[in-house]
């Protein structure tokens, strides 16, 4: 591994990108046209079934930002809340809850993965709202991935959170379909690729 690659991997690890995506590149994505339509300075909401490529695409975009020398953090919604809870039991091994919130609220770029997978207690809703609301008010780009539509986010979490996400993302709400590519056969994968841009219910559209 050359020195440039080693430095990149260290940044990906330090900033939380999952190891399974460290070596994934834009060339590995099924429909490369998407990269011409993505503006890293904007926020996006990726939703659809498990295994449809939401996190993979978000991490490819995150790697692009990091290669450009930009600061991009990755965290799942459950892990974010876990760090907040750990912060209330502050010790030398943990940041305080307010430090955790500030870290992810003020990061130049954020990937918030798996929103809606967390237990939806009043506490969880409050902390997620603080995070998302701060980024929306301060024009901090975020890519959010979820298995849920914004309507389902409004039901499970709150109308306020769904509204803030819509305010940040506007029309940049992208549906990835519901078929888990990890469970599809070769013929199914080809069919999935053909449908990818057609705007059908099962495929990604912008």
C-alpha positions, 0 to 999 in steps of 0.5 A: 500500500502506498503512502497516499493510500495509507493516509486515506485509510487512516482518515477513513478509520478516524472519521468513522467510515465502515471498513467494508467500504474503505476500498470501494470506489466510484467504479464499483457503483452500478450506475455511474451517472449518479455521480454527475448528479450529486452535489456534495455541498447539498444534503440528501435523503437516501431511503429504501430496503436493506441491501439496496446500496444506500450506505455504499453510495453515501460512503463513496461520496464520503470518500470523495470528500475526504480525498478533497481534504474535507472533513466528513464524519460517518455514524449510524443513528443507533451509535450516535445515541449510544455515544450520547448515553455513554456521555451522561456517564462521563469518564476519561474514556468517553466524551460528554454527551454535549461534546458528542452532539457538538462533534456531529452537529458541527462537522463540515459533512456528515453521513447519518446512517440507518435513521429509524433503526434506533429505539424511538424513545422521547430521549432519542427523538430529542437528541436526533432533533437537536442534531438534525435541526442544528445542521439544517439551520446552519446549512451543514450538508448531511447524507441521511440513509434510512429504510423509512419514507419521510412519512414513516419518519414523521410517524416513528420519530416526529413531524419536526424531524421529518420537516427538517430533513425535507427542508435540508434535502428539498427534492434530493430525496432518493428512493433505492427500491426494496430488493436486497441486492445481496440476496438477488441472483445474477438475472435479478441483479441485471433486472434491478440495474435496468430499472434503476433510473426508470422511476418505477416504484421499485427503483431509485429516482431523483 
